Amino acid sequence: QVANFELVGLDDVYFITTNQQVTEGLSWDNFYWSLQTVRMGIWHPLTWFTYQLETILFGADNAAARHITNLLIHIGNSLLVFFVFSRLGKKRGIALVLALFFAAHPQHVQVVAWVSERKELLAAFFALLTVFFYHKSTEGAQAKGWYWGAFGSFVLASMSKPGIVPIPLVLIAMDLILLPGKQGFIRS
């Protein structure tokens, strides 16, 4: 159903349809603009890159493609919630219930239908990947590779929405509460 939605007349117009750097698509100049611009007090270059790439792939005025992209990211987030919680708690039933609540919660569904809130979807995706990769890094096998994956995901989450910066505190809490006796962030 979301593929039939139009863009929201609030931020979507400001961020997408009347923004020349988005409607022109991804180019070196627009890439550089994305890295240095702050709109409405938010630095989120990765979000700009996705808008610009969509313009190249589907056209500047293709609201359906932009909504479907948000939906696909939301589905990825819901799957990551399942994988993260099934690994942390080792109980697939509880992880499935949490993932379903996450997928259907109005706070998350609203973001899917509001294209300019893609920053929230991307930040959640990369934050969940950060937690997943970090947990894998505490299991010993190829720990450094998983740890660098967690670090890279954290950087991408921060480039999606700066409010994700407290994630290292979540990792410290994981060390102290969920991963006793494992080699983690504060035990290394």
Solvent accessible surface area in square Angstrom, and as a share of the most:
residue,aa,sasa,rsa
1,Q,175,0.78
2,V,18,0.10
3,A,37,0.29
4,N,125,0.64
5,F,74,0.31
6,E,136,0.61
7,L,33,0.16
8,V,48,0.27
9,G,64,0.61
10,L,125,0.62
11,D,30,0.16
12,D,0,0.00
13,V,58,0.33
14,Y,92,0.35
15,F,2,0.01
16,I,0,0.00
17,T,47,0.28
18,T,98,0.57
19,N,3,0.02
20,Q,112,0.50
21,Q,45,0.20
22,V,0,0.00
23,T,46,0.27
24,E,101,0.45
25,G,1,0.01
26,L,63,0.32
27,S,52,0.34
28,W,212,0.74
29,D,116,0.60
30,N,6,0.03
31,F,72,0.30
32,Y,137,0.52
33,W,37,0.13
34,S,0,0.00
35,L,65,0.32
36,Q,106,0.47
37,T,18,0.10
38,V,88,0.51
39,R,55,0.20
40,M,116,0.52
41,G,70,0.67
42,I,41,0.21
43,W,86,0.30
44,H,1,0.00
45,P,0,0.00
46,L,27,0.14
47,T,0,0.00
48,W,0,0.00
49,F,29,0.12
50,T,28,0.16
51,Y,0,0.00
52,Q,0,0.00
53,L,83,0.41
54,E,8,0.04
55,T,15,0.09
56,I,97,0.49
57,L,110,0.55
58,F,102,0.43
59,G,31,0.30
60,A,25,0.20
61,D,122,0.63
62,N,53,0.27
63,A,14,0.11
64,A,37,0.29
65,A,13,0.10
66,R,2,0.01
67,H,0,0.00
68,I,71,0.36
69,T,32,0.19
70,N,0,0.00
71,L,64,0.32
72,L,113,0.56
73,I,26,0.13
74,H,12,0.05
75,I,81,0.41
76,G,18,0.17
77,N,1,0.00
78,S,14,0.09
79,L,96,0.48
80,L,19,0.09
81,V,8,0.05
82,F,33,0.14
83,F,91,0.38
84,V,7,0.04
85,F,85,0.36
86,S,10,0.06
87,R,65,0.24
88,L,34,0.17
89,G,42,0.41
90,K,146,0.62
91,K,123,0.52
92,R,158,0.58
93,G,51,0.49
94,I,103,0.52
95,A,1,0.01
96,L,91,0.45
97,V,77,0.44
98,L,69,0.34
99,A,8,0.06
100,L,108,0.54
101,F,143,0.59
102,F,36,0.15
103,A,32,0.25
104,A,73,0.57
105,H,94,0.42
106,P,99,0.62
107,Q,111,0.49
108,H,55,0.25
109,V,73,0.42
110,Q,90,0.40
111,V,11,0.06
112,V,9,0.05
113,A,28,0.22
114,W,54,0.19
115,V,0,0.00
116,S,1,0.01
117,E,30,0.13
118,R,0,0.00
119,K,7,0.03
120,E,65,0.29
121,L,6,0.03
122,L,13,0.06
123,A,3,0.02
124,A,27,0.21
125,F,55,0.23
126,F,29,0.12
127,A,9,0.07
128,L,29,0.14
129,L,32,0.16
130,T,1,0.00
131,V,14,0.08
132,F,41,0.17
133,F,44,0.18
134,Y,2,0.01
135,H,6,0.03
136,K,43,0.18
137,S,11,0.07
138,T,9,0.05
139,E,70,0.31
140,G,54,0.52
141,A,78,0.60
142,Q,144,0.64
143,A,34,0.27
144,K,160,0.68
145,G,53,0.50
146,W,73,0.26
147,Y,87,0.33
148,W,153,0.54
149,G,25,0.24
150,A,4,0.03
151,F,106,0.44
152,G,30,0.29
153,S,7,0.05
154,F,41,0.17
155,V,56,0.32
156,L,63,0.31
157,A,0,0.00
158,S,20,0.13
159,M,36,0.16
160,S,0,0.00
161,K,59,0.25
162,P,52,0.33
163,G,57,0.55
164,I,32,0.16
165,V,84,0.48
166,P,72,0.46
167,I,19,0.09
168,P,44,0.28
169,L,123,0.61
170,V,68,0.39
171,L,15,0.07
172,I,50,0.25
173,A,42,0.33
174,M,8,0.04
175,D,0,0.00
176,L,106,0.53
177,I,128,0.65
178,L,89,0.44
179,L,6,0.03
180,P,94,0.59
181,G,79,0.75
182,K,72,0.31
183,Q,106,0.47
184,G,6,0.06
185,F,76,0.32
186,I,77,0.39
187,R,87,0.32
188,S,112,0.72
